[in-house]
Amino acid sequence: MKTVKIFLASSGELFLERDMMLKHVTKLNRSFEQRGITIRLVRWEELEGSVSRNRKQNEYNEELKQCDICLALFWKSYGPYTVEEVKLAYDLLNQGKNPDKLYVYFKNVSDDDISSRLKEYKENFSQNTQENFYNRFDNEYDLVVKFFLELELFLSEQLGSNFVTVQHGNIYVGDEEVVKLSRIPFIIRNESYQEKQKELNELSEEIAKLQSKLDKKQSKLKRRKESLEKNPDDKDCQEEYEEAKEEVEEFIGELQKKLDKKAELVKEFEDQQQFIFGVARKITELRSLKSTERLKRAIDAFENGDAKKADTILDEAIKDADNILADVMAGKKAGLQVLEELMLATSVKMANDSIEIEKRIEETRHIYEKADALAKECDYDKKKYIEFLFGYGEFLHKYSFYDDALNVFERVEGMCIQEFGKEHPHTAASYNNIGLIYKEKGEYRKALEYYIKSLEIKENILGLEHSDTATSYNNIGVVYKEKHEYDKAMEYYMKALEIREKVFDLERPDTAQSYNNIGVVYERKGDYKKAIEYHTKCLAFFEKKYGLEHPYTATSYNNIGSVYNSMGDFDKALEYYMKAMTVLEKVLGLEHIYTASSYNNIGNLYDEMGDYGKALEYHMKAKDIREKKLGKKNPATLAIYRDIGDVYQKKGEEDKAKEWYDKAGE
């Protein structure tokens, strides 16, 4: 187990930040320990209790020399001891001694509130340390997130490139939730974030009001239907029923439009959060480099919430890149400066949602191409180039440019072997990414070849009980499942689960993923009791994590229903299919594609039960949605035509059956 000691230097006025840092290091050590690292925070509060004849600060300085990282914080006051510690850390760093890293943060405050000595120190800081950047923070949450991004970069070989992530509106470090995005100033200052949050809140209120009105209209329709059933020949009853039915259909259509818009907006909002956080990560990487004035302006604009302005500033770098590529002899130094700006530009461009997403993707891809070409010409640092290419390949994969992504990852593979050797986490990552692309392309033999190469390195370097090793086992299991080799799939899924239950616990998304995967394979193998057992474990996690009304929870209900259906226990199958349908209708709407699939499952079940009237009722609901959303020629729509034809055939209505089979093209 590797121990990383962090010396926290600051005056007592930052007690809140000091306590927050200790709290999070203590909380997050579990996630670090899963990756073979223990973090120890060294604070003067814990060192004060001893009695000594020596000057106390000398003892603190000796402790600093034993640390790997010095984290220094300033706010309003000039702390002479903190300044002394920063100078000592900087001198030791230049001598090649501990600490290996020095991070200096100034808390944002009005110039009127800062002491004159600290103001002077801050202004001279870059010149005195021969560095271009210190970091800024607004509150204790901002500090924690920014520092752990720094730590992720410092320990990238052990932690990987995405140890700090954004999930469901929260920032996670490893597997631990740290803080809500809404508490991070550089997130909430972003204009696009504010606009989307406001739009989403307003839309949610509109949906709630519309749903309330629809409930009343549906109650009215139910009463009109009951009245008509009692008086089938009454024209007034018939007219009132038709009028009520028309009103309900109108409200359903209006509600569905808003629900679809909300689902789209939620996806855009989540993507935007990822884009903004991606810029923050890129800024962290660039802070350790000599930086241009233009890069500083772009970073300031972004952190003040203006991604559009930052994007405009960095567009200048794209033009410069063209000129430098046209005349490489203009100098490598200028090329490297522009290259760093282009690297930030890839993230900022995607965060600028004043541009349509398709155009953003196209322009970002173009920036990556220029940066790649410039890196080749400027003899860019090999390790930094490899990190850049990993990001480039991941971008291409995310937006389905699979052939180009494969080309980039194959280049990364060669560079990793040359730079790090074959037995290295970066080399393992390159093999894994190549395997991923082959899986996406449906070339399973090649996917397995590279996934297994990646696994062998992880087993040798990280061991048999590491979370990354578990991920490799899971990836291999997915490929075997796609190949319908269920025994092999189960073997690897079980290996992944064994590690995840031991390394994480029973309430982690990765563990739930394993439960679901194993449940699916058990169903395919016909072991329904085991399938129910694992799907139920997955369901318990989703219900606790996301609640009873979430699409993930509905998926688990559906999976359990599918197993009961395969067992021939139609009553239990119907119970779970209905649960899934109820959630999907409420969360996604009555005319959503997923809701249509739920209706179709229920229709197929009623078909097997011999209740052909009910089967047709639900198949027709699914048919109406698919025709409206996908069109009459879509394979999913044609499939429902065949299902309807099958029901009519079983009813003995051959003409009706032929009509639907003809629609299906049979």
Buried (B, 14 or more C-beta within 10 A) or exposed (E): EEEBBBBBBBBEBBEEBBEBBBEBBEEBBBBBBBBEBEBEBBBBEEEEEEEEEEEEEEBBBEBBBEBBBBBBBBBBBBBEBBBBBBEBBBEBBEEEEBBBBBBBBBBEBEEEEBBEEBEEBBEEBEEEBEBBBBBBBBBBBBBBBBBBBBBBBBBBEBBBBEBBBBEEEBBBBBBBEBBBBEBBBBBBBBBBBEEBBEBBEEBBEBBEEBBEEBEEBBEBBEEBBEBBEEEEEEEEBBEBBEEBBEBBEEBBEBBBEBBBBBBEBBEBBBBBBBBBBBBBBBBBBBBBBBBBEBBBBBBBBBBBBBBBBBBBBBBBBBEBBEEBBEEEEEEBEBBBBBBBBBBBBBBBBBBBBEBEEEEBBEBBBEBBBBBBBBBEEBEBEBBBBBBBBBBBBBBBBEBEBBEBBBBBBBBBBEBBBEBBEEEBBBBBBBBBBBBBBBBBBEBBEBBBBBBBBBBBBBBEBBEEEBBBBBBBBBBBBBBBBEBEBBEBBBBBBBBBBBBBBEBBEEEBBBBBBBBBBBBBBBBBBEBBEBBBBBBBBBBBBBBEBEEEEBBBBBBBBBBBBBBBBBBEBBEBBBBBBBBBBBBBBBBBBBBBBBBBBBBBBBBBBBBEBEBBEBBBBBBBBBBBBBBBBBEEEEEBBBBBBBBBBBBBBEBEBEEBBBBBBEBBEE
